[in-house]
Amino acid sequence: MDDYEHIDLDAGDLEEILSAPMETAERLSLLPLDEAYDVLRLLVSVSQEGGPLSREADRLAKAIAVRIPSEN
């Protein structure tokens, strides 16, 4: 994540980003499938690390996983 080292999000920032009046499915429709897989992998990684964003990352990972086809 070399290009994103300068980004420092905390739980409040994530909540603000995610509180936009758009549902998860609508957000996903804006992403190419390969980027949706990337986002899903990132969220799973964050949820497994623990910390202040892990619960929200886990919730979003589950919401995305049921809306995209299996990568296999």
PyMOL Python script that loads the backbone (N, CA, C, O; Angstrom):
from pymol import cmd

cmd.read_pdbstr("""\
ATOM      1  N   MET A   1       0.824  -1.182   0.000  1.00  0.00           N
ATOM      2  CA  MET A   1       0.000   0.000   0.000  1.00  0.00           C
ATOM      3  C   MET A   1       0.870   1.249   0.000  1.00  0.00           C
ATOM      4  O   MET A   1       0.551   2.216   0.690  1.00  0.00           O
ATOM      5  N   ASP A   2       1.920   1.249  -0.728  1.00  0.00           N
ATOM      6  CA  ASP A   2       2.858   2.357  -0.766  1.00  0.00           C
ATOM      7  C   ASP A   2       2.202   3.677  -1.138  1.00  0.00           C
ATOM      8  O   ASP A   2       2.545   4.716  -0.574  1.00  0.00           O
ATOM      9  N   ASP A   3       1.279   3.653  -2.064  1.00  0.00           N
ATOM     10  CA  ASP A   3       0.642   4.887  -2.518  1.00  0.00           C
ATOM     11  C   ASP A   3      -0.331   5.471  -1.500  1.00  0.00           C
ATOM     12  O   ASP A   3      -0.764   6.614  -1.640  1.00  0.00           O
ATOM     13  N   TYR A   4      -0.671   4.704  -0.491  1.00  0.00           N
ATOM     14  CA  TYR A   4      -1.693   5.130   0.460  1.00  0.00           C
ATOM     15  C   TYR A   4      -1.174   5.291   1.877  1.00  0.00           C
ATOM     16  O   TYR A   4      -1.965   5.401   2.814  1.00  0.00           O
ATOM     17  N   GLU A   5       0.147   5.306   2.051  1.00  0.00           N
ATOM     18  CA  GLU A   5       0.719   5.436   3.385  1.00  0.00           C
ATOM     19  C   GLU A   5       0.300   6.731   4.072  1.00  0.00           C
ATOM     20  O   GLU A   5       0.207   6.781   5.298  1.00  0.00           O
ATOM     21  N   HIS A   6       0.049   7.770   3.295  1.00  0.00           N
ATOM     22  CA  HIS A   6      -0.317   9.063   3.854  1.00  0.00           C
ATOM     23  C   HIS A   6      -1.748   9.098   4.372  1.00  0.00           C
ATOM     24  O   HIS A   6      -2.122  10.038   5.074  1.00  0.00           O
ATOM     25  N   ILE A   7      -2.549   8.105   4.046  1.00  0.00           N
ATOM     26  CA  ILE A   7      -3.949   8.077   4.467  1.00  0.00           C
ATOM     27  C   ILE A   7      -4.031   7.455   5.854  1.00  0.00           C
ATOM     28  O   ILE A   7      -3.562   6.337   6.069  1.00  0.00           O
ATOM     29  N   ASP A   8      -4.618   8.171   6.778  1.00  0.00           N
ATOM     30  CA  ASP A   8      -4.749   7.702   8.150  1.00  0.00           C
ATOM     31  C   ASP A   8      -6.211   7.813   8.562  1.00  0.00           C
ATOM     32  O   ASP A   8      -6.644   8.845   9.076  1.00  0.00           O
ATOM     33  N   LEU A   9      -6.963   6.750   8.335  1.00  0.00           N
ATOM     34  CA  LEU A   9      -8.386   6.749   8.674  1.00  0.00           C
ATOM     35  C   LEU A   9      -8.586   6.154  10.059  1.00  0.00           C
ATOM     36  O   LEU A   9      -7.936   5.173  10.421  1.00  0.00           O
ATOM     37  N   ASP A  10      -9.472   6.741  10.820  1.00  0.00           N
ATOM     38  CA  ASP A  10      -9.879   6.129  12.073  1.00  0.00           C
ATOM     39  C   ASP A  10     -11.354   5.749  11.962  1.00  0.00           C
ATOM     40  O   ASP A  10     -11.965   5.945  10.911  1.00  0.00           O
ATOM     41  N   ALA A  11     -11.923   5.216  13.016  1.00  0.00           N
ATOM     42  CA  ALA A  11     -13.310   4.748  12.965  1.00  0.00           C
ATOM     43  C   ALA A  11     -14.270   5.869  12.597  1.00  0.00           C
ATOM     44  O   ALA A  11     -15.246   5.627  11.886  1.00  0.00           O
ATOM     45  N   GLY A  12     -14.022   7.085  13.060  1.00  0.00           N
ATOM     46  CA  GLY A  12     -14.899   8.208  12.734  1.00  0.00           C
ATOM     47  C   GLY A  12     -14.863   8.548  11.257  1.00  0.00           C
ATOM     48  O   GLY A  12     -15.894   8.853  10.658  1.00  0.00           O
ATOM     49  N   ASP A  13     -13.667   8.496  10.666  1.00  0.00           N
ATOM     50  CA  ASP A  13     -13.536   8.760   9.237  1.00  0.00           C
ATOM     51  C   ASP A  13     -14.284   7.710   8.430  1.00  0.00           C
ATOM     52  O   ASP A  13     -14.995   8.036   7.480  1.00  0.00           O
ATOM     53  N   LEU A  14     -14.120   6.451   8.811  1.00  0.00           N
ATOM     54  CA  LEU A  14     -14.787   5.375   8.092  1.00  0.00           C
ATOM     55  C   LEU A  14     -16.302   5.530   8.193  1.00  0.00           C
ATOM     56  O   LEU A  14     -17.011   5.344   7.203  1.00  0.00           O
ATOM     57  N   GLU A  15     -16.793   5.862   9.359  1.00  0.00           N
ATOM     58  CA  GLU A  15     -18.233   6.053   9.544  1.00  0.00           C
ATOM     59  C   GLU A  15     -18.746   7.181   8.652  1.00  0.00           C
ATOM     60  O   GLU A  15     -19.822   7.067   8.065  1.00  0.00           O
ATOM     61  N   GLU A  16     -17.988   8.260   8.548  1.00  0.00           N
ATOM     62  CA  GLU A  16     -18.398   9.380   7.696  1.00  0.00           C
ATOM     63  C   GLU A  16     -18.436   8.974   6.226  1.00  0.00           C
ATOM     64  O   GLU A  16     -19.365   9.334   5.503  1.00  0.00           O
ATOM     65  N   ILE A  17     -17.443   8.238   5.794  1.00  0.00           N
ATOM     66  CA  ILE A  17     -17.384   7.778   4.404  1.00  0.00           C
ATOM     67  C   ILE A  17     -18.558   6.854   4.101  1.00  0.00           C
ATOM     68  O   ILE A  17     -19.186   6.955   3.047  1.00  0.00           O
ATOM     69  N   LEU A  18     -18.842   5.961   5.028  1.00  0.00           N
ATOM     70  CA  LEU A  18     -19.867   4.947   4.795  1.00  0.00           C
ATOM     71  C   LEU A  18     -21.281   5.451   5.043  1.00  0.00           C
ATOM     72  O   LEU A  18     -22.243   4.761   4.706  1.00  0.00           O
ATOM     73  N   SER A  19     -21.425   6.622   5.617  1.00  0.00           N
ATOM     74  CA  SER A  19     -22.768   7.112   5.927  1.00  0.00           C
ATOM     75  C   SER A  19     -23.412   7.838   4.749  1.00  0.00           C
ATOM     76  O   SER A  19     -24.521   8.358   4.876  1.00  0.00           O
ATOM     77  N   ALA A  20     -22.744   7.878   3.628  1.00  0.00           N
ATOM     78  CA  ALA A  20     -23.334   8.496   2.443  1.00  0.00           C
ATOM     79  C   ALA A  20     -24.639   7.784   2.113  1.00  0.00           C
ATOM     80  O   ALA A  20     -24.754   6.583   2.355  1.00  0.00           O
ATOM     81  N   PRO A  21     -25.624   8.488   1.569  1.00  0.00           N
ATOM     82  CA  PRO A  21     -26.942   7.890   1.332  1.00  0.00           C
ATOM     83  C   PRO A  21     -26.957   6.947   0.134  1.00  0.00           C
ATOM     84  O   PRO A  21     -27.715   7.142  -0.817  1.00  0.00           O
ATOM     85  N   MET A  22     -26.113   5.928   0.195  1.00  0.00           N
ATOM     86  CA  MET A  22     -26.033   4.954  -0.880  1.00  0.00           C
ATOM     87  C   MET A  22     -25.859   3.575  -0.244  1.00  0.00           C
ATOM     88  O   MET A  22     -25.021   3.399   0.640  1.00  0.00           O
ATOM     89  N   GLU A  23     -26.628   2.623  -0.682  1.00  0.00           N
ATOM     90  CA  GLU A  23     -26.545   1.278  -0.138  1.00  0.00           C
ATOM     91  C   GLU A  23     -25.301   0.564  -0.648  1.00  0.00           C
ATOM     92  O   GLU A  23     -24.731   0.948  -1.669  1.00  0.00           O
ATOM     93  N   THR A  24     -24.883  -0.479   0.070  1.00  0.00           N
ATOM     94  CA  THR A  24     -23.696  -1.252  -0.303  1.00  0.00           C
ATOM     95  C   THR A  24     -23.800  -1.777  -1.724  1.00  0.00           C
ATOM     96  O   THR A  24     -22.828  -1.718  -2.477  1.00  0.00           O
ATOM     97  N   ALA A  25     -24.950  -2.284  -2.097  1.00  0.00           N
ATOM     98  CA  ALA A  25     -25.122  -2.836  -3.450  1.00  0.00           C
ATOM     99  C   ALA A  25     -24.935  -1.752  -4.511  1.00  0.00           C
ATOM    100  O   ALA A  25     -24.360  -2.012  -5.568  1.00  0.00           O
ATOM    101  N   GLU A  26     -25.417  -0.538  -4.234  1.00  0.00           N
ATOM    102  CA  GLU A  26     -25.238   0.555  -5.183  1.00  0.00           C
ATOM    103  C   GLU A  26     -23.772   0.934  -5.309  1.00  0.00           C
ATOM    104  O   GLU A  26     -23.292   1.223  -6.405  1.00  0.00           O
ATOM    105  N   ARG A  27     -23.060   0.934  -4.187  1.00  0.00           N
ATOM    106  CA  ARG A  27     -21.626   1.239  -4.231  1.00  0.00           C
ATOM    107  C   ARG A  27     -20.890   0.171  -5.024  1.00  0.00           C
ATOM    108  O   ARG A  27     -20.003   0.484  -5.817  1.00  0.00           O
ATOM    109  N   LEU A  28     -21.253  -1.085  -4.813  1.00  0.00           N
ATOM    110  CA  LEU A  28     -20.587  -2.177  -5.512  1.00  0.00           C
ATOM    111  C   LEU A  28     -20.806  -2.103  -7.011  1.00  0.00           C
ATOM    112  O   LEU A  28     -19.921  -2.463  -7.786  1.00  0.00           O
ATOM    113  N   SER A  29     -21.962  -1.646  -7.423  1.00  0.00           N
ATOM    114  CA  SER A  29     -22.238  -1.585  -8.857  1.00  0.00           C
ATOM    115  C   SER A  29     -21.318  -0.591  -9.564  1.00  0.00           C
ATOM    116  O   SER A  29     -21.181  -0.632 -10.787  1.00  0.00           O
ATOM    117  N   LEU A  30     -20.694   0.293  -8.804  1.00  0.00           N
ATOM    118  CA  LEU A  30     -19.765   1.265  -9.376  1.00  0.00           C
ATOM    119  C   LEU A  30     -18.355   0.704  -9.525  1.00  0.00           C
ATOM    120  O   LEU A  30     -17.516   1.315 -10.187  1.00  0.00           O
ATOM    121  N   LEU A  31     -18.083  -0.451  -8.920  1.00  0.00           N
ATOM    122  CA  LEU A  31     -16.751  -1.055  -8.965  1.00  0.00           C
ATOM    123  C   LEU A  31     -16.680  -2.177  -9.992  1.00  0.00           C
ATOM    124  O   LEU A  31     -17.617  -2.966 -10.113  1.00  0.00           O
ATOM    125  N   PRO A  32     -15.578  -2.256 -10.731  1.00  0.00           N
ATOM    126  CA  PRO A  32     -15.354  -3.459 -11.542  1.00  0.00           C
ATOM    127  C   PRO A  32     -15.207  -4.650 -10.590  1.00  0.00           C
ATOM    128  O   PRO A  32     -14.819  -4.472  -9.436  1.00  0.00           O
ATOM    129  N   LEU A  33     -15.507  -5.834 -11.053  1.00  0.00           N
ATOM    130  CA  LEU A  33     -15.491  -7.021 -10.202  1.00  0.00           C
ATOM    131  C   LEU A  33     -14.129  -7.254  -9.566  1.00  0.00           C
ATOM    132  O   LEU A  33     -14.058  -7.614  -8.391  1.00  0.00           O
ATOM    133  N   ASP A  34     -13.042  -7.057 -10.317  1.00  0.00           N
ATOM    134  CA  ASP A  34     -11.722  -7.286  -9.727  1.00  0.00           C
ATOM    135  C   ASP A  34     -11.437  -6.312  -8.581  1.00  0.00           C
ATOM    136  O   ASP A  34     -10.760  -6.673  -7.619  1.00  0.00           O
ATOM    137  N   GLU A  35     -11.945  -5.089  -8.674  1.00  0.00           N
ATOM    138  CA  GLU A  35     -11.781  -4.139  -7.574  1.00  0.00           C
ATOM    139  C   GLU A  35     -12.659  -4.517  -6.383  1.00  0.00           C
ATOM    140  O   GLU A  35     -12.268  -4.301  -5.236  1.00  0.00           O
ATOM    141  N   ALA A  36     -13.821  -5.070  -6.639  1.00  0.00           N
ATOM    142  CA  ALA A  36     -14.676  -5.533  -5.545  1.00  0.00           C
ATOM    143  C   ALA A  36     -13.986  -6.653  -4.774  1.00  0.00           C
ATOM    144  O   ALA A  36     -14.064  -6.698  -3.546  1.00  0.00           O
ATOM    145  N   TYR A  37     -13.314  -7.556  -5.482  1.00  0.00           N
ATOM    146  CA  TYR A  37     -12.534  -8.605  -4.809  1.00  0.00           C
ATOM    147  C   TYR A  37     -11.415  -7.993  -3.980  1.00  0.00           C
ATOM    148  O   TYR A  37     -11.155  -8.443  -2.864  1.00  0.00           O
ATOM    149  N   ASP A  38     -10.749  -6.975  -4.511  1.00  0.00           N
ATOM    150  CA  ASP A  38      -9.685  -6.302  -3.769  1.00  0.00           C
ATOM    151  C   ASP A  38     -10.214  -5.681  -2.482  1.00  0.00           C
ATOM    152  O   ASP A  38      -9.598  -5.802  -1.424  1.00  0.00           O
ATOM    153  N   VAL A  39     -11.361  -5.015  -2.584  1.00  0.00           N
ATOM    154  CA  VAL A  39     -11.974  -4.399  -1.410  1.00  0.00           C
ATOM    155  C   VAL A  39     -12.358  -5.471  -0.397  1.00  0.00           C
ATOM    156  O   VAL A  39     -12.143  -5.302   0.804  1.00  0.00           O
ATOM    157  N   LEU A  40     -12.915  -6.556  -0.871  1.00  0.00           N
ATOM    158  CA  LEU A  40     -13.301  -7.641   0.024  1.00  0.00           C
ATOM    159  C   LEU A  40     -12.080  -8.208   0.753  1.00  0.00           C
ATOM    160  O   LEU A  40     -12.130  -8.423   1.964  1.00  0.00           O
ATOM    161  N   ARG A  41     -10.981  -8.452   0.024  1.00  0.00           N
ATOM    162  CA  ARG A  41      -9.756  -8.963   0.661  1.00  0.00           C
ATOM    163  C   ARG A  41      -9.228  -7.977   1.697  1.00  0.00           C
ATOM    164  O   ARG A  41      -8.788  -8.386   2.772  1.00  0.00           O
ATOM    165  N   LEU A  42      -9.268  -6.696   1.389  1.00  0.00           N
ATOM    166  CA  LEU A  42      -8.807  -5.680   2.325  1.00  0.00           C
ATOM    167  C   LEU A  42      -9.669  -5.671   3.586  1.00  0.00           C
ATOM    168  O   LEU A  42      -9.146  -5.627   4.700  1.00  0.00           O
ATOM    169  N   LEU A  43     -10.967  -5.712   3.412  1.00  0.00           N
ATOM    170  CA  LEU A  43     -11.867  -5.707   4.566  1.00  0.00           C
ATOM    171  C   LEU A  43     -11.679  -6.939   5.439  1.00  0.00           C
ATOM    172  O   LEU A  43     -11.702  -6.843   6.666  1.00  0.00           O
ATOM    173  N   VAL A  44     -11.493  -8.092   4.813  1.00  0.00           N
ATOM    174  CA  VAL A  44     -11.260  -9.319   5.587  1.00  0.00           C
ATOM    175  C   VAL A  44      -9.960  -9.194   6.371  1.00  0.00           C
ATOM    176  O   VAL A  44      -9.896  -9.592   7.535  1.00  0.00           O
ATOM    177  N   SER A  45      -8.941  -8.654   5.753  1.00  0.00           N
ATOM    178  CA  SER A  45      -7.659  -8.462   6.428  1.00  0.00           C
ATOM    179  C   SER A  45      -7.799  -7.532   7.635  1.00  0.00           C
ATOM    180  O   SER A  45      -7.280  -7.823   8.713  1.00  0.00           O
ATOM    181  N   VAL A  46      -8.499  -6.416   7.449  1.00  0.00           N
ATOM    182  CA  VAL A  46      -8.701  -5.466   8.539  1.00  0.00           C
ATOM    183  C   VAL A  46      -9.523  -6.104   9.655  1.00  0.00           C
ATOM    184  O   VAL A  46      -9.230  -5.900  10.833  1.00  0.00           O
ATOM    185  N   SER A  47     -10.534  -6.865   9.300  1.00  0.00           N
ATOM    186  CA  SER A  47     -11.385  -7.479  10.326  1.00  0.00           C
ATOM    187  C   SER A  47     -10.617  -8.519  11.136  1.00  0.00           C
ATOM    188  O   SER A  47     -10.898  -8.708  12.319  1.00  0.00           O
ATOM    189  N   GLN A  48      -9.656  -9.193  10.517  1.00  0.00           N
ATOM    190  CA  GLN A  48      -8.876 -10.207  11.220  1.00  0.00           C
ATOM    191  C   GLN A  48      -7.791  -9.609  12.105  1.00  0.00           C
ATOM    192  O   GLN A  48      -7.348 -10.252  13.057  1.00  0.00           O
ATOM    193  N   GLU A  49      -7.360  -8.396  11.806  1.00  0.00           N
ATOM    194  CA  GLU A  49      -6.321  -7.744  12.603  1.00  0.00           C
ATOM    195  C   GLU A  49      -6.834  -7.287  13.957  1.00  0.00           C
ATOM    196  O   GLU A  49      -6.056  -7.140  14.899  1.00  0.00           O
ATOM    197  N   GLY A  50      -8.112  -7.064  14.060  1.00  0.00           N
ATOM    198  CA  GLY A  50      -8.666  -6.506  15.289  1.00  0.00           C
ATOM    199  C   GLY A  50      -8.529  -5.005  15.259  1.00  0.00           C
ATOM    200  O   GLY A  50      -8.160  -4.438  14.231  1.00  0.00           O
ATOM    201  N   GLY A  51      -8.812  -4.363  16.345  1.00  0.00           N
ATOM    202  CA  GLY A  51      -8.695  -2.912  16.391  1.00  0.00           C
ATOM    203  C   GLY A  51     -10.028  -2.232  16.189  1.00  0.00           C
ATOM    204  O   GLY A  51     -11.057  -2.896  16.066  1.00  0.00           O
ATOM    205  N   PRO A  52     -10.018  -0.903  16.152  1.00  0.00           N
ATOM    206  CA  PRO A  52     -11.260  -0.134  16.146  1.00  0.00           C
ATOM    207  C   PRO A  52     -12.107  -0.306  14.880  1.00  0.00           C
ATOM    208  O   PRO A  52     -13.313  -0.060  14.920  1.00  0.00           O
ATOM    209  N   LEU A  53     -11.517  -0.715  13.774  1.00  0.00           N
ATOM    210  CA  LEU A  53     -12.273  -0.848  12.531  1.00  0.00           C
ATOM    211  C   LEU A  53     -12.688  -2.289  12.230  1.00  0.00           C
ATOM    212  O   LEU A  53     -13.374  -2.538  11.239  1.00  0.00           O
ATOM    213  N   SER A  54     -12.284  -3.226  13.063  1.00  0.00           N
ATOM    214  CA  SER A  54     -12.498  -4.636  12.729  1.00  0.00           C
ATOM    215  C   SER A  54     -13.970  -5.035  12.649  1.00  0.00           C
ATOM    216  O   SER A  54     -14.349  -5.798  11.761  1.00  0.00           O
ATOM    217  N   ARG A  55     -14.790  -4.545  13.540  1.00  0.00           N
ATOM    218  CA  ARG A  55     -16.219  -4.919  13.513  1.00  0.00           C
ATOM    219  C   ARG A  55     -16.906  -4.388  12.263  1.00  0.00           C
ATOM    220  O   ARG A  55     -17.677  -5.099  11.618  1.00  0.00           O
ATOM    221  N   GLU A  56     -16.620  -3.119  11.923  1.00  0.00           N
ATOM    222  CA  GLU A  56     -17.228  -2.526  10.729  1.00  0.00           C
ATOM    223  C   GLU A  56     -16.686  -3.198   9.468  1.00  0.00           C
ATOM    224  O   GLU A  56     -17.436  -3.430   8.520  1.00  0.00           O
ATOM    225  N   ALA A  57     -15.410  -3.506   9.450  1.00  0.00           N
ATOM    226  CA  ALA A  57     -14.814  -4.192   8.300  1.00  0.00           C
ATOM    227  C   ALA A  57     -15.439  -5.568   8.126  1.00  0.00           C
ATOM    228  O   ALA A  57     -15.709  -5.987   7.001  1.00  0.00           O
ATOM    229  N   ASP A  58     -15.670  -6.271   9.223  1.00  0.00           N
ATOM    230  CA  ASP A  58     -16.301  -7.594   9.154  1.00  0.00           C
ATOM    231  C   ASP A  58     -17.721  -7.485   8.618  1.00  0.00           C
ATOM    232  O   ASP A  58     -18.134  -8.288   7.781  1.00  0.00           O
ATOM    233  N   ARG A  59     -18.466  -6.502   9.091  1.00  0.00           N
ATOM    234  CA  ARG A  59     -19.841  -6.305   8.624  1.00  0.00           C
ATOM    235  C   ARG A  59     -19.869  -6.015   7.124  1.00  0.00           C
ATOM    236  O   ARG A  59     -20.677  -6.584   6.390  1.00  0.00           O
ATOM    237  N   LEU A  60     -18.990  -5.135   6.679  1.00  0.00           N
ATOM    238  CA  LEU A  60     -18.956  -4.787   5.263  1.00  0.00           C
ATOM    239  C   LEU A  60     -18.456  -5.950   4.403  1.00  0.00           C
ATOM    240  O   LEU A  60     -18.948  -6.154   3.293  1.00  0.00           O
ATOM    241  N   ALA A  61     -17.493  -6.703   4.903  1.00  0.00           N
ATOM    242  CA  ALA A  61     -16.995  -7.859   4.159  1.00  0.00           C
ATOM    243  C   ALA A  61     -18.119  -8.864   3.925  1.00  0.00           C
ATOM    244  O   ALA A  61     -18.248  -9.412   2.830  1.00  0.00           O
ATOM    245  N   LYS A  62     -18.923  -9.102   4.942  1.00  0.00           N
ATOM    246  CA  LYS A  62     -20.048 -10.024   4.789  1.00  0.00           C
ATOM    247  C   LYS A  62     -21.083  -9.480   3.804  1.00  0.00           C
ATOM    248  O   LYS A  62     -21.628 -10.229   2.994  1.00  0.00           O
ATOM    249  N   ALA A  63     -21.349  -8.175   3.878  1.00  0.00           N
ATOM    250  CA  ALA A  63     -22.322  -7.567   2.978  1.00  0.00           C
ATOM    251  C   ALA A  63     -21.856  -7.649   1.521  1.00  0.00           C
ATOM    252  O   ALA A  63     -22.663  -7.862   0.616  1.00  0.00           O
ATOM    253  N   ILE A  64     -20.572  -7.481   1.305  1.00  0.00           N
ATOM    254  CA  ILE A  64     -20.029  -7.558  -0.056  1.00  0.00           C
ATOM    255  C   ILE A  64     -19.964  -9.003  -0.543  1.00  0.00           C
ATOM    256  O   ILE A  64     -20.296  -9.289  -1.693  1.00  0.00           O
ATOM    257  N   ALA A  65     -19.541  -9.903   0.324  1.00  0.00           N
ATOM    258  CA  ALA A  65     -19.372 -11.310  -0.067  1.00  0.00           C
ATOM    259  C   ALA A  65     -20.662 -11.933  -0.593  1.00  0.00           C
ATOM    260  O   ALA A  65     -20.618 -12.769  -1.496  1.00  0.00           O
ATOM    261  N   VAL A  66     -21.793 -11.544  -0.048  1.00  0.00           N
ATOM    262  CA  VAL A  66     -23.059 -12.129  -0.506  1.00  0.00           C
ATOM    263  C   VAL A  66     -23.560 -11.503  -1.799  1.00  0.00           C
ATOM    264  O   VAL A  66     -24.501 -12.006  -2.413  1.00  0.00           O
ATOM    265  N   ARG A  67     -22.931 -10.403  -2.214  1.00  0.00           N
ATOM    266  CA  ARG A  67     -23.395  -9.685  -3.407  1.00  0.00           C
ATOM    267  C   ARG A  67     -22.528  -9.868  -4.646  1.00  0.00           C
ATOM    268  O   ARG A  67     -22.895  -9.428  -5.735  1.00  0.00           O
ATOM    269  N   ILE A  68     -21.384 -10.513  -4.481  1.00  0.00           N
ATOM    270  CA  ILE A  68     -20.516 -10.733  -5.644  1.00  0.00           C
ATOM    271  C   ILE A  68     -20.306 -12.228  -5.834  1.00  0.00           C
ATOM    272  O   ILE A  68     -20.335 -12.982  -4.861  1.00  0.00           O
ATOM    273  N   PRO A  69     -20.097 -12.667  -7.064  1.00  0.00           N
ATOM    274  CA  PRO A  69     -19.859 -14.090  -7.306  1.00  0.00           C
ATOM    275  C   PRO A  69     -18.547 -14.532  -6.687  1.00  0.00           C
ATOM    276  O   PRO A  69     -17.645 -13.722  -6.476  1.00  0.00           O
ATOM    277  N   SER A  70     -18.447 -15.812  -6.401  1.00  0.00           N
ATOM    278  CA  SER A  70     -17.228 -16.367  -5.842  1.00  0.00           C
ATOM    279  C   SER A  70     -16.064 -16.114  -6.795  1.00  0.00           C
ATOM    280  O   SER A  70     -16.228 -16.163  -8.014  1.00  0.00           O
ATOM    281  N   GLU A  71     -14.910 -15.848  -6.242  1.00  0.00           N
ATOM    282  CA  GLU A  71     -13.726 -15.570  -7.054  1.00  0.00           C
ATOM    283  C   GLU A  71     -13.186 -16.835  -7.703  1.00  0.00           C
ATOM    284  O   GLU A  71     -12.475 -16.760  -8.705  1.00  0.00           O
ATOM    285  N   ASN A  72     -13.509 -17.976  -7.155  1.00  0.00           N
ATOM    286  CA  ASN A  72     -13.004 -19.257  -7.690  1.00  0.00           C
ATOM    287  C   ASN A  72     -13.758 -19.689  -8.901  1.00  0.00           C
ATOM    288  O   ASN A  72     -13.461 -20.739  -9.471  1.00  0.00           O
TER     289      ASN A  72
END
""", "prot")
cmd.dss("prot")
cmd.show_as("cartoon", "prot")
cmd.util.cbc("prot")
cmd.orient("prot")
